[in-house]
Amino acid sequence: DLTPEEKARGLARAIRKQTGEVRERWERLKGHVGGWQTEVEQALERLQDLQSSMDQLDLHLTRAEETKATWQPVGDLLIDSLQDHIDKTSVS
């Protein structure tokens, strides 16, 4: 049988070994979490860029709809003035 000192040394070795394994796993976990955090931050940045682009598109669409609302119906235009209206529409 082992003496109490030998048992204590064996237990201390086992604890040191487990402590090392826990430390190693903790470091790997922190690395994974850091990687995920970076990916989430990049996704958030891309979503913010997309939102900004959508806001700009909405503004352009609103302006186009406002311009279109000022147009006379084609049936109400005089044939002689069609080219002028086409030119104005092309410039807008």
C-alpha positions as semicolon CSV with decimal commas, in nm:
position;residue;x (nm);y (nm);z (nm)
1;D;0,000;0,000;0,000
2;L;0,097;0,359;-0,053
3;T;0,192;0,585;0,230
4;P;-0,016;0,897;0,294
5;E;0,268;1,108;0,149
6;E;0,275;0,902;-0,172
7;K;-0,102;0,927;-0,199
8;A;-0,080;1,304;-0,150
9;R;0,194;1,333;-0,417
10;G;-0,013;1,121;-0,658
11;L;-0,318;1,333;-0,590
12;A;-0,115;1,654;-0,639
13;R;0,015;1,521;-0,974
14;A;-0,338;1,433;-1,086
15;I;-0,462;1,778;-0,985
16;R;-0,172;1,949;-1,171
17;K;-0,246;1,739;-1,479
18;Q;-0,617;1,822;-1,468
19;T;-0,537;2,189;-1,406
20;G;-0,317;2,190;-1,717
21;E;-0,592;2,029;-1,923
22;V;-0,850;2,278;-1,796
23;R;-0,614;2,568;-1,874
24;E;-0,554;2,434;-2,227
25;R;-0,925;2,386;-2,290
26;W;-0,998;2,732;-2,149
27;E;-0,747;2,889;-2,389
28;R;-0,901;2,701;-2,684
29;L;-1,248;2,812;-2,576
30;K;-1,134;3,175;-2,553
31;G;-0,988;3,143;-2,903
32;H;-1,317;3,008;-3,038
33;V;-1,519;3,277;-2,862
34;G;-1,283;3,545;-2,996
35;G;-1,327;3,405;-3,346
36;W;-1,705;3,404;-3,313
37;Q;-1,702;3,758;-3,176
38;T;-1,498;3,873;-3,476
39;E;-1,741;3,703;-3,714
40;V;-2,042;3,858;-3,539
41;E;-1,882;4,203;-3,553
42;Q;-1,808;4,161;-3,924
43;A;-2,164;4,045;-3,989
44;L;-2,298;4,346;-3,797
45;E;-2,077;4,577;-4,004
46;R;-2,204;4,422;-4,328
47;L;-2,565;4,453;-4,210
48;Q;-2,507;4,820;-4,124
49;D;-2,362;4,876;-4,472
50;L;-2,663;4,702;-4,624
51;Q;-2,899;4,917;-4,417
52;S;-2,720;5,231;-4,533
53;S;-2,746;5,119;-4,896
54;M;-3,115;5,041;-4,852
55;D;-3,172;5,386;-4,698
56;Q;-3,001;5,551;-4,997
57;L;-3,202;5,338;-5,238
58;D;-3,524;5,435;-5,059
59;L;-3,431;5,803;-5,089
60;H;-3,361;5,769;-5,463
61;L;-3,683;5,574;-5,515
62;T;-3,885;5,837;-5,326
63;R;-3,735;6,113;-5,540
64;A;-3,809;5,918;-5,859
65;E;-4,169;5,860;-5,749
66;E;-4,209;6,231;-5,667
67;T;-4,077;6,323;-6,012
68;K;-4,304;6,068;-6,178
69;A;-4,605;6,211;-5,992
70;T;-4,551;6,545;-6,170
71;W;-4,573;6,389;-6,516
72;Q;-4,885;6,438;-6,720
73;P;-5,059;6,123;-6,844
74;V;-4,939;6,035;-7,193
75;G;-5,295;6,054;-7,326
76;D;-5,318;6,421;-7,218
77;L;-5,003;6,530;-7,402
78;L;-5,011;6,700;-7,736
79;I;-4,831;6,510;-8,009
80;D;-4,626;6,818;-8,097
81;S;-4,488;6,839;-7,743
82;L;-4,403;6,468;-7,700
83;Q;-4,034;6,511;-7,786
84;D;-4,001;6,792;-7,528
85;H;-4,155;6,567;-7,261
86;I;-3,930;6,277;-7,360
87;D;-3,625;6,505;-7,334
88;K;-3,732;6,634;-6,989
89;T;-3,797;6,279;-6,871
90;S;-3,455;6,165;-6,993
91;V;-3,282;6,449;-6,804
92;S;-3,466;6,374;-6,479
